[in-house]
Amino acid sequence: MHKSKTSSRLFTILLTLIMVLGILPISTFAAGGTESTIKVYMTFEGYNLGQGFYIEPTAIEIPAGSTVGEATILLLSQTGA
């Protein structure tokens, strides 16, 4: 019966640890912390108007935590549009 209590406590501790780690944001575990960058792919297209791509799919690197507006401005400045 003693072994049953020990395994039950171990299971409870493990389950609690999993639940606590599950609520932390993934950026907590990212290398580089807040200074890291992410790569996103952006495009501007007019397919519903039959006009194709205005800007072809382009990969850009932005600081983690940037907004879509900031990424759009960076894409437009890099492509000269």
DSSP file (Angstrom, degrees, kcal/mol; ACC not computed):
  #  RESIDUE AA STRUCTURE BP1 BP2  ACC     N-H-->O    O-->H-N    N-H-->O    O-->H-N    TCO  KAPPA ALPHA  PHI   PSI    X-CA   Y-CA   Z-CA
    1    1 A M     >        0   0    0      0, 0.0     4,-1.4     0, 0.0     3,-0.1   0.000 360.0 360.0 360.0 -31.1    0.0    0.0    0.0
    2    2 A H  H  >  +     0   0    0      1,-0.2     4,-1.8     2,-0.2     5,-0.1   0.871 360.0  54.5 -64.0 -36.9    2.9    2.3    0.6
    3    3 A K  H  > S+     0   0    0      1,-0.2     4,-2.3     2,-0.2    -1,-0.2   0.854 103.7  56.0 -65.7 -35.0    4.1    2.0   -3.0
    4    4 A S  H  > S+     0   0    0      2,-0.2     4,-1.9     1,-0.2    -1,-0.2   0.892 107.0  48.5 -64.4 -41.1    0.6    3.0   -4.2
    5    5 A K  H  X S+     0   0    0     -4,-1.4     4,-2.4     2,-0.2    -2,-0.2   0.897 111.4  50.6 -66.1 -40.6    0.8    6.3   -2.2
    6    6 A T  H  X S+     0   0    0     -4,-1.8     4,-2.4     1,-0.2    -2,-0.2   0.926 112.2  45.3 -64.5 -45.8    4.3    7.1   -3.5
    7    7 A S  H  X S+     0   0    0     -4,-2.3     4,-2.3     1,-0.2    -1,-0.2   0.858 112.0  53.3 -67.8 -33.4    3.3    6.5   -7.1
    8    8 A S  H  X S+     0   0    0     -4,-1.9     4,-2.1    -5,-0.2    -2,-0.2   0.909 110.6  46.2 -66.2 -42.5    0.1    8.6   -6.6
    9    9 A R  H  X S+     0   0    0     -4,-2.4     4,-2.4     2,-0.2    -2,-0.2   0.902 112.1  51.1 -66.3 -41.0    2.1   11.5   -5.2
   10   10 A L  H  X S+     0   0    0     -4,-2.4     4,-2.5     1,-0.2    -2,-0.2   0.915 110.4  49.3 -62.0 -43.4    4.7   11.2   -8.1
   11   11 A F  H  X S+     0   0    0     -4,-2.3     4,-2.5     1,-0.2    -1,-0.2   0.900 110.6  50.5 -61.6 -41.9    1.9   11.3  -10.6
   12   12 A T  H  X S+     0   0    0     -4,-2.1     4,-2.2     2,-0.2    -2,-0.2   0.904 111.5  47.4 -64.0 -43.0    0.3   14.3   -8.9
   13   13 A I  H  X S+     0   0    0     -4,-2.4     4,-2.3     2,-0.2    -2,-0.2   0.918 113.2  48.5 -64.6 -44.0    3.6   16.2   -9.0
   14   14 A L  H  X S+     0   0    0     -4,-2.5     4,-2.2     1,-0.2    -2,-0.2   0.915 111.7  49.0 -63.3 -43.5    4.2   15.4  -12.6
   15   15 A L  H  X S+     0   0    0     -4,-2.5     4,-2.1     2,-0.2    -1,-0.2   0.892 111.1  50.3 -63.8 -40.8    0.7   16.4  -13.6
   16   16 A T  H  X S+     0   0    0     -4,-2.2     4,-2.3     2,-0.2    -1,-0.2   0.905 109.8  50.9 -63.6 -42.5    1.0   19.7  -11.8
   17   17 A L  H  X S+     0   0    0     -4,-2.3     4,-2.5     1,-0.2     5,-0.2   0.907 109.8  49.8 -61.9 -43.2    4.4   20.4  -13.5
   18   18 A I  H  X S+     0   0    0     -4,-2.2     4,-1.6     1,-0.2    -1,-0.2   0.903 111.1  49.4 -63.0 -41.3    2.9   19.7  -16.9
   19   19 A M  H  X S+     0   0    0     -4,-2.1     4,-0.8     2,-0.2    -2,-0.2   0.895 111.8  48.1 -66.8 -39.8   -0.1   22.0  -16.2
   20   20 A V  H >X S+     0   0    0     -4,-2.3     3,-0.9     1,-0.2     4,-0.5   0.926 113.2  47.0 -67.0 -44.9    2.2   24.9  -15.0
   21   21 A L  H >< S+     0   0    0     -4,-2.5     3,-0.7     1,-0.2    -1,-0.2   0.797 105.2  63.2 -66.8 -27.2    4.5   24.6  -18.0
   22   22 A G  H 3< S+     0   0    0     -4,-1.6    -1,-0.2     1,-0.2    -2,-0.2   0.744 100.2  51.1 -69.3 -24.0    1.5   24.5  -20.3
   23   23 A I  H << S+     0   0    0     -3,-0.9    -1,-0.2    -4,-0.8    -2,-0.2   0.570  87.5  98.9 -92.2  -8.1    0.4   28.0  -19.4
   24   24 A L  S << S-     0   0    0     -3,-0.7     5,-0.1    -4,-0.5     2,-0.0  -0.553  84.0-107.0 -76.0 142.0    3.8   29.6  -20.0
   25   25 A P    >   -     0   0    0      0, 0.0     3,-1.7     0, 0.0     4,-0.4  -0.380  22.7-122.6 -66.5 148.8    4.1   31.4  -23.4
   26   26 A I  G >  S+     0   0    0      1,-0.3     3,-1.4     2,-0.2     4,-0.4   0.776 107.8  70.7 -64.7 -26.0    6.3   29.6  -25.9
   27   27 A S  G >  S+     0   0    0      1,-0.3     3,-0.6     2,-0.2    -1,-0.3   0.714  84.0  71.5 -64.7 -18.6    8.5   32.6  -26.2
   28   28 A T  G <  S+     0   0    0     -3,-1.7    -1,-0.3     1,-0.2    -2,-0.2   0.843 103.3  40.5 -62.1 -33.4    9.8   31.9  -22.7
   29   29 A F  G <  S+     0   0    0     -3,-1.4    -1,-0.2    -4,-0.4    -2,-0.2   0.466  91.2 114.2 -95.3  -3.6   11.6   28.9  -24.1
   30   30 A A  S X  S-     0   0    0     -3,-0.6     3,-1.1    -4,-0.4     2,-0.2  -0.408  72.1-112.9 -72.9 143.6   12.9   30.6  -27.3
   31   31 A A  T 3  S+     0   0    0      1,-0.2    -1,-0.1    -2,-0.1    -2,-0.1  -0.550  99.6  25.7 -72.9 137.0   16.6   31.1  -27.7
   32   32 A G  T >  S-     0   0    0     -2,-0.2     3,-1.6     4,-0.1    -1,-0.2   0.289  94.1-137.5  94.3 -10.6   17.6   34.8  -27.6
   33   33 A G  G X  S-     0   0    0     -3,-1.1     3,-0.9     1,-0.3    -4,-0.0  -0.321  71.1 -11.8  63.0-134.2   14.7   36.0  -25.6
   34   34 A T  G 3  S+     0   0    0      1,-0.2    -1,-0.3    29,-0.0    30,-0.1   0.587 129.7  66.5 -80.5  -9.8   13.1   39.2  -26.7
   35   35 A E  G <  S+     0   0    0     -3,-1.6    -1,-0.2    28,-0.1    -2,-0.2   0.462  77.6 109.1 -89.8  -0.5   15.9   40.1  -29.1
   36   36 A S    <   -     0   0    0     -3,-0.9    28,-2.5    -4,-0.1     2,-0.3  -0.323  57.7-141.6 -76.1 158.8   15.2   37.2  -31.5
   37   37 A T  E     -A   63   0A   0     26,-0.3     2,-0.3    28,-0.0    -1,-0.1  -0.791   5.6-147.0-115.7 160.9   13.7   37.6  -34.9
   38   38 A I  E     -A   62   0A   0     24,-3.0    24,-2.5    -2,-0.3     2,-0.5  -0.929  13.4-128.7-125.7 153.1   11.2   35.6  -36.9
   39   39 A K  E     +A   61   0A   0     -2,-0.3     2,-0.3    22,-0.2    22,-0.2  -0.889  29.6 177.7-103.1 127.9   10.9   34.9  -40.6
   40   40 A V  E     -A   60   0A   0     20,-2.8    20,-2.8    -2,-0.5     2,-0.5  -0.915  22.8-136.7-125.7 155.4    7.5   35.6  -42.2
   41   41 A Y  E     +A   59   0A   0     -2,-0.3     2,-0.3    18,-0.2    18,-0.2  -0.956  26.7 179.8-113.5 127.6    6.3   35.3  -45.8
   42   42 A M  E     +A   58   0A   0     16,-2.6    16,-2.7    -2,-0.5     2,-0.3  -0.916   6.3 172.6-128.5 153.5    4.1   38.1  -47.2
   43   43 A T  E     -     0   0A   0     -2,-0.3     2,-0.4    14,-0.2    13,-0.2  -0.983  22.9-144.7-151.4 156.1    2.5   38.8  -50.5
   44   44 A F  E     +A   55   0A   0     11,-1.7    10,-2.7    -2,-0.3    11,-2.1  -0.998  31.3 171.7-122.7 126.5    0.0   41.2  -52.1
   45   45 A E  E     -A   53   0A   0     -2,-0.4     8,-0.3     8,-0.3     3,-0.1  -0.953  33.6-162.3-137.5 154.9   -2.2   39.7  -54.7
   46   46 A G    > > +     0   0    0      6,-3.8     5,-2.6    -2,-0.3     3,-1.3  -0.233  42.7 136.0-125.4  42.2   -5.2   40.7  -56.7
   47   47 A Y  G > 5 +     0   0    0      1,-0.3     3,-1.2     3,-0.2    -1,-0.1   0.836  69.7  58.6 -64.3 -33.3   -6.4   37.3  -57.9
   48   48 A N  G 3 5S+     0   0    0      1,-0.3    -1,-0.3    -3,-0.1    -2,-0.1   0.708 111.3  44.0 -70.6 -14.8  -10.1   38.0  -57.1
   49   49 A L  G < 5S-     0   0    0     -3,-1.3    -1,-0.3     3,-0.1    -2,-0.2   0.365 117.9-114.5-101.9   0.5   -9.7   40.9  -59.6
   50   50 A G  T < 5S+     0   0    0     -3,-1.2    -3,-0.2    -4,-0.3    -2,-0.1   0.732  85.2 116.1  75.1  23.0   -7.8   38.8  -62.1
   51   51 A Q      < -     0   0    0     -5,-2.6    -4,-0.2     1,-0.3    -3,-0.0   0.465  60.2-148.2-105.9  -2.3   -4.6   40.8  -61.7
   52   52 A G        -     0   0    0     -6,-0.3    -6,-3.8    -7,-0.1     2,-0.3  -0.349  54.3  -6.1  71.9-151.7   -2.2   38.2  -60.1
   53   53 A F  E     -A   45   0A   0     -8,-0.3    -8,-0.3     1,-0.2     3,-0.2  -0.618  41.4-174.6 -82.8 133.8    0.5   39.2  -57.7
   54   54 A Y  E    S+     0   0A   0    -10,-2.7     2,-0.4     1,-0.4    -9,-0.2   0.826  93.1  14.0 -82.5 -43.8    1.2   42.9  -56.9
   55   55 A I  E    S-A   44   0A   0    -11,-2.1   -11,-1.7     3,-0.0    -1,-0.4  -0.992  90.6-125.9-131.1 123.2    4.2   41.7  -54.8
   56   56 A E  E     -     0   0A   0     -2,-0.4   -14,-0.1    -3,-0.2     2,-0.1  -0.192  50.2 -71.9 -59.9 157.2    5.4   38.1  -55.2
   57   57 A P  E     -     0   0A   0      0, 0.0     2,-0.4     0, 0.0   -14,-0.2  -0.343  63.8-173.5 -54.4 126.6    5.7   36.0  -52.0
   58   58 A T  E     -A   42   0A   0    -16,-2.7   -16,-2.6    -3,-0.1     2,-0.5  -0.980  22.1-135.0-131.8 136.2    8.7   37.4  -50.1
   59   59 A A  E     +A   41   0A   0     -2,-0.4     2,-0.3   -18,-0.2   -18,-0.2  -0.786  29.4 175.2 -89.9 130.4   10.5   36.3  -46.9
   60   60 A I  E     -A   40   0A   0    -20,-2.8   -20,-2.8    -2,-0.5     2,-0.5  -0.970  25.1-135.0-131.8 151.0   11.3   39.0  -44.4
   61   61 A E  E     +A   39   0A   0     -2,-0.3   -22,-0.2   -22,-0.2    -2,-0.0  -0.922  28.5 174.1-106.9 128.6   12.8   38.9  -40.9
   62   62 A I  E     -A   38   0A   0    -24,-2.5   -24,-3.0    -2,-0.5     3,-0.1  -0.905  39.5 -90.2-128.2 156.3   11.1   41.0  -38.3
   63   63 A P  E >   -A   37   0A   0      0, 0.0     3,-1.7     0, 0.0   -26,-0.3  -0.404  54.2 -97.0 -63.4 141.8   11.7   41.3  -34.5
   64   64 A A  T 3  S+     0   0    0    -28,-2.5     3,-0.1     1,-0.3   -27,-0.0  -0.353 112.3  33.0 -58.5 137.6    9.6   38.9  -32.5
   65   65 A G  T 3  S+     0   0    0      1,-0.3    -1,-0.3    -3,-0.1   -28,-0.0   0.442  85.7 142.4  92.8   1.5    6.4   40.6  -31.2
   66   66 A S    <   -     0   0    0     -3,-1.7    -1,-0.3     1,-0.1     2,-0.2  -0.324  48.2-119.1 -71.2 158.2    6.1   42.9  -34.3
   67   67 A T     >  -     0   0    0      1,-0.1     4,-1.9    -3,-0.1     5,-0.1  -0.478  21.2-110.6 -92.6 167.6    2.7   43.7  -35.6
   68   68 A V  H  > S+     0   0    0      1,-0.2     4,-2.4     2,-0.2     5,-0.2   0.865 119.1  57.0 -64.6 -36.1    1.3   43.0  -39.1
   69   69 A G  H  > S+     0   0    0      2,-0.2     4,-2.3     1,-0.2    -1,-0.2   0.909 106.2  48.2 -61.6 -42.6    1.4   46.7  -39.8
   70   70 A E  H  > S+     0   0    0      1,-0.2     4,-2.1     2,-0.2    -1,-0.2   0.890 111.9  49.8 -65.4 -39.2    5.2   46.9  -39.1
   71   71 A A  H  X S+     0   0    0     -4,-1.9     4,-2.4     2,-0.2    -2,-0.2   0.886 110.2  51.1 -66.0 -38.3    5.8   43.8  -41.3
   72   72 A T  H  X S+     0   0    0     -4,-2.4     4,-2.6     2,-0.2    -2,-0.2   0.920 109.7  49.0 -65.0 -44.4    3.8   45.4  -44.1
   73   73 A I  H  X S+     0   0    0     -4,-2.3     4,-2.1     1,-0.2    -1,-0.2   0.905 112.0  49.3 -62.1 -41.6    5.8   48.6  -43.9
   74   74 A L  H  X S+     0   0    0     -4,-2.1     4,-2.1     2,-0.2    -2,-0.2   0.907 111.2  49.5 -64.4 -42.1    9.1   46.7  -43.9
   75   75 A L  H  X S+     0   0    0     -4,-2.4     4,-2.1     1,-0.2     6,-0.3   0.925 111.8  48.2 -62.1 -45.2    7.9   44.6  -46.9
   76   76 A L  H  X>S+     0   0    0     -4,-2.6     5,-1.2     1,-0.2     4,-0.9   0.876 112.7  48.3 -65.7 -36.9    6.9   47.7  -48.9
   77   77 A S  H  <5S+     0   0    0     -4,-2.1    -1,-0.2    -5,-0.2    -2,-0.2   0.858 112.7  48.5 -71.9 -33.4   10.2   49.5  -48.1
   78   78 A Q  H  <5S+     0   0    0     -4,-2.1    -2,-0.2     1,-0.2    -1,-0.2   0.844 115.8  42.6 -74.3 -32.7   12.3   46.4  -49.1
   79   79 A T  H  <5S-     0   0    0     -4,-2.1    -1,-0.2    -5,-0.2    -2,-0.2   0.583 105.9-124.6 -90.3  -9.9   10.4   46.0  -52.4
   80   80 A G  T  <5       0   0    0     -4,-0.9    -3,-0.2    -5,-0.2    -4,-0.1   0.671 360.0 360.0  76.7  16.5   10.3   49.6  -53.3
   81   81 A A      <       0   0    0     -5,-1.2    -4,-0.2    -6,-0.3    -5,-0.1   0.459 360.0 360.0 -83.8 360.0    6.5   49.6  -53.7
